């Protein structure tokens, strides 16, 4: 098992817009293995490549017994008005706040064979798809909080033992 250490808020890789995967090689295959091993740990719904220090467009997911990955994901559709949704992040441990998320989402990308992958769903899966694609665009969920809640979250981060 190659579960990787999760990078924490403040690490520059989490603010980096990730590069698309141009060639599927042994390095990309190893990245997928690490993402899948990392997301299988208890309490994890998703792990994006930058969270394990790799600035490439890939993430894994583990929601309601559905485990997988996608390369070069693009959030292609959302439905419904954004609603405050309780959210946390492995890169911002111990915090939980309401972020605005659409109740349904679709992501399109490819797998290790270059075949198309379409992931879509509602509830926690929709939240995961939006959260993980945000990571690939250099965004952490705190940026989705209303201004007052974001101030509270930033204070909690500064006062945390891990920051």
Secondary structure per residue as TSV (DSSP state, phi and psi in degrees):
chain	resnum	aa	ss	phi	psi
A	1	X	-	360.0	134.7
A	2	X	-	-122.9	51.7
A	3	X	-	-63.9	129.6
A	4	X	-	-98.4	155.4
A	5	X	-	-66.3	139.2
A	6	X	-	-87.6	129.4
A	7	X	-	-72.3	142.6
A	8	X	-	-104.0	156.6
A	9	X	T	-45.8	132.5
A	10	X	T	108.8	-23.4
A	11	X	-	-71.1	127.5
A	12	X	G	-58.7	-27.4
A	13	X	G	-62.7	-26.5
A	14	X	G	-73.7	-14.8
A	15	X	G	-103.8	7.2
A	16	X	S	-92.9	132.3
A	17	X	-	-74.6	122.0
A	18	X	-	-76.6	146.8
A	19	X	B	-80.0	145.5
A	20	X	-	-67.2	153.4
A	21	X	-	-82.5	116.5
A	22	X	-	-88.5	-38.5
A	23	X	-	-132.4	131.5
A	24	X	-	-89.9	107.5
A	25	X	-	-128.4	-170.8
A	26	X	H	-61.3	-33.8
A	27	X	H	-64.6	-41.1
A	28	X	H	-69.4	-40.3
A	29	X	H	-61.9	-40.5
A	30	X	H	-65.4	-39.2
A	31	X	H	-59.1	-46.0
A	32	X	H	-61.8	-43.2
A	33	X	H	-59.1	-45.5
A	34	X	H	-64.3	-40.9
A	35	X	H	-62.8	-43.8
A	36	X	H	-67.4	-43.1
A	37	X	H	-63.0	-38.2
A	38	X	H	-70.7	-34.5
A	39	X	H	-81.7	-16.0
A	40	X	T	-76.4	-12.5
A	41	X	S	-66.1	149.2
A	42	X	T	-55.9	141.3
A	43	X	T	81.8	11.4
A	44	X	-	-112.5	125.5
A	45	X	S	-98.3	-25.0
A	46	X	E	-164.8	151.2
A	47	X	E	-138.9	123.1
A	48	X	E	-96.4	150.0
A	49	X	G	-50.8	-43.1
A	50	X	G	-63.2	-24.7
A	51	X	G	-67.7	-18.3
A	52	X	G	-111.7	18.2
A	53	X	T	90.2	11.6
A	54	X	-	-115.3	118.2
A	55	X	-	-88.7	57.0
A	56	X	B	-122.6	154.7
A	57	X	S	-81.1	91.6
A	58	X	E	-159.1	146.1
A	59	X	E	-151.0	160.7
A	60	X	E	-115.9	162.5
A	61	X	E	-143.0	155.4
A	62	X	E	-151.3	85.5
A	63	X	E	-129.3	124.2
A	64	X	T	51.7	43.5
A	65	X	T	79.4	-0.4
A	66	X	E	-97.4	111.6
A	67	X	E	-119.0	134.3
A	68	X	E	-174.0	-166.0
A	69	X	E	-149.4	166.5
A	70	X	E	-149.7	140.4
A	71	X	E	-104.9	145.5
A	72	X	E	50.3	45.5
A	73	X	E	-69.2	143.1
A	74	X	E	-129.9	128.7
A	75	X	E	-73.8	105.8
A	76	X	E	-98.0	-19.3
A	77	X	E	-159.4	141.4
A	78	X	E	-131.4	153.0
A	79	X	E	-133.5	148.9
A	80	X	S	85.1	155.5
A	81	X	-	-70.9	142.6
A	82	X	-	-60.6	139.4
A	83	X	E	-128.6	148.7
A	84	X	E	-61.4	126.2
A	85	X	E	-131.8	126.0
A	86	X	E	-56.1	128.1
A	87	X	E	-147.1	145.1
A	88	X	E	-132.0	-179.4
A	89	X	E	-154.3	136.2
A	90	X	T	-59.6	-29.1
A	91	X	T	-83.6	-5.5
A	92	X	E	-134.1	67.6
A	93	X	E	-62.0	149.9
A	94	X	E	76.4	-2.1
A	95	X	E	-103.3	146.3
A	96	X	E	-147.6	118.1
A	97	X	E	-142.8	162.6
A	98	X	E	-81.5	120.7
A	99	X	E	-110.5	151.1
A	100	X	E	-79.1	121.9
A	101	X	E	-137.8	145.5
A	102	X	-	-74.3	146.8
A	103	X	S	-74.7	-12.3
A	104	X	E	-141.8	143.0
A	105	X	E	-149.4	155.1
A	106	X	E	-131.5	136.1
A	107	X	E	-122.9	138.3
A	108	X	E	-122.9	139.9
A	109	X	E	-162.9	-149.1
A	110	X	E	-136.9	167.3
A	111	X	-	-105.7	-171.9
A	112	X	T	-66.5	-17.6
A	113	X	T	-92.6	-0.4
A	114	X	S	83.0	5.4
A	115	X	-	-77.8	147.8
A	116	X	E	-63.2	143.0
A	117	X	E	-126.4	131.1
A	118	X	E	-123.2	122.1
A	119	X	E	-117.2	128.8
A	120	X	E	-149.5	152.0
A	121	X	E	173.8	-179.1
A	122	X	E	-120.3	-178.4
A	123	X	H	59.7	-135.0
A	124	X	H	-61.4	-35.3
A	125	X	H	-67.0	-41.7
A	126	X	H	-62.1	-41.4
A	127	X	H	-62.8	-43.8
A	128	X	H	-60.7	-46.0
A	129	X	H	-59.3	-42.7
A	130	X	H	-69.9	-42.7
A	131	X	H	-62.2	-46.9
A	132	X	H	-70.8	-38.3
A	133	X	H	-68.2	-31.6
A	134	X	H	-57.4	-45.6
A	135	X	H	-55.8	-39.4
A	136	X	H	-71.2	-17.8
A	137	X	T	-99.0	13.0
A	138	X	T	78.5	23.3
A	139	X	-	-115.5	138.3
A	140	X	-	-106.1	150.0
A	141	X	G	-55.5	-22.3
A	142	X	G	-57.2	-30.5
A	143	X	G	-67.9	-15.2
A	144	X	G	-91.2	-2.5
A	145	X	S	-81.1	152.5
A	146	X	-	-65.4	157.7
A	147	X	H	-54.0	-42.6
A	148	X	H	-67.7	-43.4
A	149	X	H	-65.4	-36.5
A	150	X	H	-63.2	-40.2
A	151	X	H	-61.1	-43.5
A	152	X	H	-62.2	-45.8
A	153	X	H	-61.6	-41.9
A	154	X	H	-65.4	-37.5
A	155	X	H	-64.8	-43.2
A	156	X	H	-61.3	-39.4
A	157	X	H	-63.8	-48.9
A	158	X	H	-59.8	-32.8
A	159	X	H	-89.5	-4.9
A	160	X	S	-73.5	158.7
A	161	X	S	-75.3	-20.8
A	162	X	-	-90.6	-15.4
A	163	X	-	-84.0	360.0
